[in-house]
Amino acid sequence: MRQKLAAGNWKMNGTGAVLAELEALIQAQGAAKSELLICPPATLLSRAAEIASGSHLAIGGQDCHAASSGAHTGDLSAHMLKEAGATAVILGHSERRADHGEGSEGVAAKASAAWGAGLTAVICLGETLEEREAGETLHVIGTQLATSLPDGATGANTVIAYEPVWAIGTGKVPSLEQIAEVHDFLRAELATRFGADMAAATRLLYGGSVKPSNAAEIFATSNVDGALVGGASLKAADFAPIIQALDAS
Ligand code: PGA
């Protein structure tokens, strides 16, 4: 049985004041059945982890370097995230693939580094609008999954987030049939490569313009085990009803 997961990606949003939202979220959702994860900017990681300690809300990073240390100005290693209080890290988000030219092989190396530090890797995949319109969605997703995910993936160390690039921050959401098609495909691909037990244990999140008004129908969709939420995770008042919808699904 997979535990549902509601993950928030704060991206490059928030200075110290935003931590009040974390406190509000813990107060409002302290008894949620679903697993909760918030990935704040790295500057807030240790303070967020302190606030969340003793609650069941976990804290994660938004990226890590594949190396454990070295001459990589501006980067952070998985061990550093772990030491700051993270238990997970988002990898291969489309904004990093686009802004920093990250490729799937690099994402796989980062996933191995995350596992080495004891972090769960939340690996993001998604097609562009052009790829969807060209009928290439499953091919693109299959290739990204195969190349972004190293051998050794388990349901405990890996979460997959399907995030269509065109749905992120746009208010556009795929149809429920489109989400189901990709999620069913992802589960089948994991089973083929890693076996039925691993596939059955791995959480598949949907991400891209999830909000309180569409959360319930998305969570009722085949093989959706939760969400990776950007904009609507920044305010406890928006994220709490999404968590409630997940708990109720
Ligand atoms: P959004 O972002 O919810 O603001 O669309 C999702 C994400 O990028 O993870």
Boltz pocket constraint, residues with backbone or C-beta under 6 A from the ligand:
constraints:
  - pocket:
      binder: B
      contacts: [[A, 9], [A, 163], [A, 167], [A, 168], [A, 169], [A, 170], [A, 171], [A, 207], [A, 208], [A, 209], [A, 210], [A, 228], [A, 229], [A, 230], [A, 231], [A, 232]]
      max_distance: 6.0
